[in-house]
Structures are given as C-alpha cells and as structure tokens.
Amino acid sequence: MTNQNVIVSDRNPILGSKTITVSVSKSPLFSSPPTYFTFPRRKFLELLEAADKNNNNKNNLGAGKISSWVDSMRDSSPTRLRSSSRDSDSDNDEKTSWIVRFPSALNMFDKIMNAAKGKQIVMFLDYDGTLSPIVEDPDKAYITHEMREVVKDVALNFPTAIVTGRSIDKVRAFVKLNEIYYAGSHGMDIEGPTNENSYGESNQGVLFQPAREFVPMIEKVHFEAFITFTNVVKILEKKTKCIPGAMVENNKFCLSVHFRRVDEKIWAALAEQVKSVLVDYPKLKLTQGRKVLEIRPTIKWDKGQALNFLLRSLGFEHSENVVPVYIGDDRTDEDAFKVLREKGQGFGILVSKVPKETNASYSLQDPSQVNEFLKRLVDWKRKTVGEE
Ligand SMILES: O=P(O)(O)OC[C@H]1O[C@H](O[C@H]2O[C@H](CO)[C@@H](O)[C@H](O)[C@H]2O)[C@H](O)[C@@H](O)[C@@H]1O
C-alpha cells in the first residue's frame, strides 16, 4: 500500500487518547470520507502486536503453494491460453483459432438479434474492463460520457443491470444512472432502479444481501490487511528502498488487494502476506481478478447467482422468452457465462484482446467495441419497434 492510501490520524492520538482513527484509500473521486476505522487505543495496539506475530508465525505457507499463486497472478483473468512455443506464427494461429471459437459479437450481431426476435432481452454489464478501460488507479476508472449515454439508452429499452466486484456506492458514483439494477460486491449486494425505468420499476432499493452477516468480519480483515501491508511496506522499503504500491479497496462485502502497481519481484511476498491474514478467517476465501486478489465470503454466491436472482426478480425464471446477454472481461464474470451456457439460454460475451479460456460464446476486444455493440442494440430495438 502506498503512503497516499494510508492515513493514521496522527501519532499523538496513538500515544494519548482513547481512540485511533485510521483511513484507507484517499480517493479524489469520492469526496465523502472513504473508509475509516475507529479503534479503542488498547485494541489498536493489540491488533498491531497480533499482526506482527502473524507475520512472524504464519508466513510459511509453503513455497510451492505461493509460487503457484504468483503464476496465477501473472496471468490476467480468465487464464490466458499459452502456446507451447511463443513465436509469432503460433501466436497468430492461436488468435485465429480462438476467434473462430469465440467470434466477434459485432460480426455475429445479426445472428444474435435473430435469436432474440420476439423475446425479451435482459442486459447484464460488468463495469471495470467492460464499461471503463482498465487503468492503473482503481479510483480513476471513469466511464466516458458516450458510454454513460448508451448504457442509459440500453436501460430505457431493456431491463439492465451492472454486475460488479465494486461496492454499489462506488460504481454508482462512476455510472451515475438511476434507471438500472446494480449488483455490487460480486453480486452480494443487489439494488433496483431508483428512478422509474420504462418498465415502471422504481424505488426498489435493496433487493438482496446474501452476505450481510459478513460485514463486521470484512471490516476487521480490512483493518488487519492494512496493518499487514503497512508492515510489508516497512520491510520492503528497508530491503528494496521502493514502495510496493499495493492498495486495499473495501467493496463492502469483499475486499480487493490491488497489485497492478506492485513490482512483480515482490508479488510472492504480497500473496504470502494476504494469505497469512486469511489463516484466521476460514469463512473468507481468496480469488483473483485482473491484477487483484479478491477476499470474499465463502458463501455460494457469485455473479452467476446474481444473474439468476435478477432474472427471477424480473419474472423470467422459467421463461423461454428471455434472452439474457452478459458482457464482461473478468475471471469473476465466468460464473455468469457458465450459468448462461448451462441454461442454454442467452449469450455470454467476453471482452478481451487476447485469447483466454472462457465460457462465453462471443467476444469483443475492448470497451470501445462494447460501446459500438450497445449502440447497435439500441438502434436495432428502435427499428424493430418502428416495424411493429
Ligand atoms: O467486476 P468488475 O466491475 O470488473 O470489478 C472487478 C474489480 O475491478 C476493479 O479493479 C480492476 O480495475 C481497476 C481499474 O481499471 C484496475 O486498476 C485493477 O487492476 C483491476 O483489477 C476494482 O477496483 C475492484 O475492486 C473490482 O473488484
């Protein structure tokens, strides 16, 4: 974690007063205080001591295990296919055969729309890497004005949900649309539209929070992660004289430990630290996204379950007349692609420039192609309504 992301209110309170306030992640986007923890002074010192012990006692998780995590951290998500030989011919062959298996959703647009004729399309959109490009600083993953406008148009024409690993508050602050469903924290926090959309759905507020009981635990782990990463910074600063750049993001029902800005040489140390924190929390698990370690409750709930929940809420649970379309770029989106594949209904569209193993049916290269696809979808709907 960089110093800019960690603020301990000041040294004096630690020595003198009864409570200590710690803030994590100073974001230029969110003007309200980001994530604060106020701890009784004694508790804070106890936690510091415990974190130190953790570092000494629990870091030996086995070199083999950590190195396989680091291998996995090296790949973006879902796992990129690897050619046995890495020359440019085999790279090209690999790309060609991948695009045959997962054709561009733009090239297949007419085929997709033919399958949807006379049926209700429901749109599911991931946020990072799908509606906004991947950037170094997670707090600066802005959506363009053009993308916001097209998502709004889509929402006026089809029931639409944004399904994201982020907290609803954060993604709402980026997207700024009230007409849509939001499924935050990898689907563990679901809210309906707060403005009436064209389906007459409004003011639904919170619909479902299957992991509500985990919030205090998540907050405690967040604090411990803060202490742990502060220690990592201290140790690594001493050894390498560089700041690791790890960042912890509190997504309400889960945590993201970002390592995009961490030197690859110290990924193993980072993975080890994160895993050591989790040893005491068997009800939390570690998964991976794009240059991010995700700490999540072990409950059986993911973006695929959220997709099913939303279809059910919209009255389409057993309907043959619905075509769910899910667009996403991340390993966590695979859960939703898998649900669609197993249902034999709708289409998963993977956003990726490189060949990756996926359960999606089609592909788009990047958010600008997502924008083009969504525009065509809105035009198609306007045309078909005109024809009716
Ligand atoms: O489900 P998503 O909407 O795709 O959210 C997954 C994670 O996305 C964010 O991290 C990713 O995007 C960042 C901004 O481009 C990038 O810096 C980071 O490396 C990516 O992993 C978000 O910050 C996480 O909290 C989400 O879990």
The ligand as a Gaussian input file, in Angstrom:
#p B3LYP/6-31G(d) Opt

LIG

0 1
 O      -16.471000      -6.823000     -11.604000
 P      -15.722000      -5.611000     -12.094000
 O      -16.609000      -4.425000     -12.310000
 O      -14.875000      -5.925000     -13.302000
 O      -14.750000      -5.260000     -10.884000
 C      -13.608000      -6.091000     -10.624000
 C      -12.569000      -5.263000      -9.916000
 O      -12.410000      -4.094000     -10.730000
 C      -11.569000      -3.051000     -10.246000
 O      -10.225000      -3.453000     -10.401000
 C       -9.841000      -3.628000     -11.755000
 O       -9.947000      -2.358000     -12.438000
 C       -9.031000      -1.344000     -11.943000
 C       -9.339000      -0.047000     -12.702000
 O       -9.221000      -0.213000     -14.081000
 C       -7.593000      -1.821000     -12.125000
 O       -6.675000      -0.846000     -11.633000
 C       -7.404000      -3.152000     -11.366000
 O       -6.109000      -3.653000     -11.609000
 C       -8.431000      -4.172000     -11.846000
 O       -8.362000      -5.360000     -11.057000
 C      -11.921000      -2.680000      -8.828000
 O      -11.015000      -1.731000      -8.353000
 C      -12.016000      -3.897000      -7.922000
 O      -12.455000      -3.513000      -6.631000
 C      -13.044000      -4.852000      -8.524000
 O      -13.194000      -5.995000      -7.703000

